[in-house]
């Protein structure tokens, strides 16, 4: 098993979290082996719960259950009426997984946004707060912000949206919110999966954009130190 391999390795202690289940809400029943075997099970998928039970058992065998988080990761977690992938649906499925004891620690939120999507700039962080209020850990796992309509959107507006997202998340974290990870989904636009929409903080690996400095300023404004 992969976790046995990892935690028997000399650097295994560096692995502090696992996305046990990824994008369950968007599984295609015509191509997903899991759905073909188990069938569509909505918000109570037995095979998803089983995956967390197995992962939980492995971590307990290694005596590190209190040091490693088991996460449910998905995209558009903050959007209502997207394949039933609403924040409430995510909370419901995690409650099902944890119905016999807490084995899923939190939710991973892929943060693929656009300058004007979602329309309300507070939607993303309001959802973070909702998950935190349920006692769940939150990880931001794939953050990028595109400009899909250059005629309507500007780089200035993207800078403002990026800074707002970071400012709000850092404020939540500073006030005790259990946000344990924030991953920007790529280093530079020229290697991004969305490169035509310039979604990241760098143009190239050695070319930071103005938005990069906006994000650093958000850390400083929130009272955090920024390493060299």
C-alpha positions in Angstrom: 0.0 0.0 0.0 1.3 3.5 -0.9 1.0 4.8 2.7 3.1 1.9 4.0 5.8 2.8 1.4 5.7 6.5 2.3 5.8 6.2 6.1 8.5 3.5 6.0 10.6 6.0 4.1 13.1 8.3 5.8 11.1 11.4 4.6 7.7 9.9 5.3 7.2 12.2 8.3 7.0 15.2 5.9 3.6 13.9 4.5 1.1 15.6 6.7 -2.1 15.1 4.7 -3.8 12.9 2.1 -6.5 13.6 -0.4 -8.1 10.2 0.1 -11.0 10.9 -2.3 -10.7 13.4 -5.2 -13.5 14.8 -7.3 -16.1 12.3 -6.3 -18.9 14.6 -7.3 -17.7 14.8 -10.9 -17.1 11.1 -11.5 -18.4 9.9 -14.8 -20.4 6.7 -14.3 -19.5 5.5 -17.8 -15.8 5.6 -17.1 -15.3 5.4 -13.3 -14.4 1.8 -12.3 -15.6 2.6 -8.7 -19.1 3.7 -9.9 -19.3 0.7 -12.3 -18.7 -1.7 -9.4 -20.7 0.0 -6.6 -23.2 2.0 -8.6 -24.2 5.6 -8.0 -24.7 6.1 -4.3 -25.3 9.9 -4.1 -24.3 11.4 -0.8 -23.8 8.1 1.0 -21.2 6.2 -1.1 -20.1 3.2 0.8 -16.8 2.8 -1.1 -15.8 6.4 -0.3 -16.4 5.7 3.4 -14.4 2.5 3.1 -11.5 4.4 1.6 -11.3 6.6 4.7 -11.7 3.7 7.0 -8.7 2.0 5.4 -6.6 5.2 5.4 -7.5 5.8 9.0 -6.5 2.2 10.0 -3.1 2.6 8.3 -2.3 5.9 10.1 -3.3 4.3 13.4 -1.1 1.3 12.7 1.8 3.8 12.3 0.8 5.7 15.4 0.5 9.0 13.5 -3.3 9.5 13.2 -3.1 12.7 15.2 -0.3 14.1 12.9 -1.8 13.4 9.4 -5.1 14.7 8.0 -7.4 12.8 5.7 -9.1 15.2 3.2 -12.0 15.1 0.8 -11.0 17.1 -2.2 -13.2 18.5 -5.0 -13.7 21.5 -7.3 -16.4 24.1 -7.5 -17.0 23.4 -3.8 -18.3 27.0 -3.4 -20.8 26.9 -6.3 -24.5 26.2 -5.8 -26.3 23.9 -8.3 -23.2 22.5 -10.0 -23.8 18.8 -10.3 -25.2 18.9 -6.7 -21.7 19.9 -5.6 -22.9 22.5 -3.2 -21.3 23.3 0.1 -24.2 21.7 1.9 -23.7 18.5 -0.2 -20.1 18.3 0.7 -20.9 18.7 4.4 -23.5 16.0 4.1 -21.1 13.5 2.6 -18.4 14.2 5.2 -21.0 13.7 7.9 -21.8 10.3 6.3 -18.2 9.4 6.2 -17.8 10.4 9.9 -21.1 8.8 11.1 -19.2 6.1 13.1 -16.4 8.3 14.2 -14.3 11.1 12.6 -12.1 9.6 9.9 -12.4 12.5 7.3 -10.7 15.5 8.8 -11.7 18.2 6.3 -12.3 19.5 2.8 -9.9 20.4 0.1 -11.3 23.3 -2.0 -9.9 23.6 -5.5 -10.0 27.4 -6.1 -10.3 27.8 -9.9 -11.9 31.2 -10.3 -12.1 34.0 -12.8 -12.0 37.8 -12.2 -15.8 37.9 -12.4 -16.6 34.3 -11.3 -18.0 33.7 -8.9 -19.8 37.1 -9.3 -19.7 37.8 -5.5 -16.1 38.0 -4.5 -17.0 36.8 -1.0 -18.5 33.5 -2.2 -15.2 31.6 -1.9 -14.3 32.6 1.6 -17.9 32.5 2.9 -17.8 28.8 1.9 -14.5 28.4 3.8 -16.2 29.8 6.9 -19.1 27.4 6.4 -16.8 24.4 6.4 -14.8 25.7 9.4 -18.0 26.2 11.3 -18.7 22.5 11.0 -15.4 21.7 12.7 -13.7 20.7 9.5 -10.1 21.5 8.5 -9.9 23.4 5.2 -7.2 23.2 2.6 -7.1 25.4 -0.5 -5.6 23.0 -3.0 -5.7 24.5 -6.5 -5.9 28.3 -6.5 -5.8 30.3 -9.7 -7.7 33.3 -11.1 -8.2 33.7 -14.9 -9.1 36.5 -17.2 -11.3 34.7 -19.7 -12.7 37.9 -21.2 -9.9 40.4 -21.7 -12.4 42.9 -23.3 -14.3 43.0 -20.0 -11.6 42.2 -17.5 -8.3 43.9 -16.7 -5.1 42.9 -14.9 -5.9 45.5 -12.3 -9.1 43.7 -11.4 -7.4 40.4 -11.2 -4.8 41.9 -8.8 -7.6 43.1 -6.7 -9.4 39.8 -6.7 -6.3 37.8 -5.9 -5.4 40.2 -3.0 -8.9 40.1 -1.6 -9.0 36.3 -1.6 -5.6 36.2 0.2 -6.6 39.0 2.6 -9.8 37.2 3.6 -8.1 33.8 4.0 -5.3 35.3 6.1 -7.8 37.1 8.3 -9.6 33.8 8.9 -6.4 32.0 9.6 -5.2 34.8 11.9 -8.4 34.6 13.9 -7.9 30.9 14.5 -9.5 29.3 11.4 -8.2 25.8 10.8 -6.8 26.5 7.3 -3.8 24.2 6.9 -2.7 24.6 3.3 -2.9 27.1 0.4 -1.5 25.9 -2.9 -1.4 28.1 -6.0 -2.0 25.8 -9.0 1.2 26.3 -10.8 4.2 28.6 -10.7 4.0 30.5 -14.0 1.5 31.3 -16.7 3.7 29.8 -19.5 3.4 26.3 -18.0 -0.2 26.5 -16.5 -3.0 24.3 -17.8 -4.9 27.6 -18.3 -2.0 29.6 -19.7 -4.1 31.4 -22.4 -6.0 33.0 -19.5 -2.8 34.0 -17.5 -4.0 32.7 -14.1 -1.0 32.8 -11.9 1.5 35.1 -10.1 4.4 34.8 -12.5 4.6 35.1 -16.3 7.6 32.9 -16.4 9.6 31.2 -13.6 11.8 34.3 -13.1 9.2 37.0 -14.1 6.8 37.9 -11.2 3.8 39.9 -12.1 2.4 42.9 -10.1 -0.2 40.6 -8.6 2.7 38.6 -6.9 3.6 41.7 -4.9 -0.1 42.3 -4.1 -0.2 38.8 -2.5 2.9 39.4 -0.5 1.5 42.7 0.7 -1.6 40.8 1.9 0.6 38.7 4.1 2.3 41.7 5.5 -1.0 43.5 6.1 -2.3 40.5 8.0 0.7 40.6 10.3 2.5 37.5 8.9 6.1 37.4 8.1 7.2 36.7 4.5 10.4 34.8 4.1 13.2 35.7 1.7 
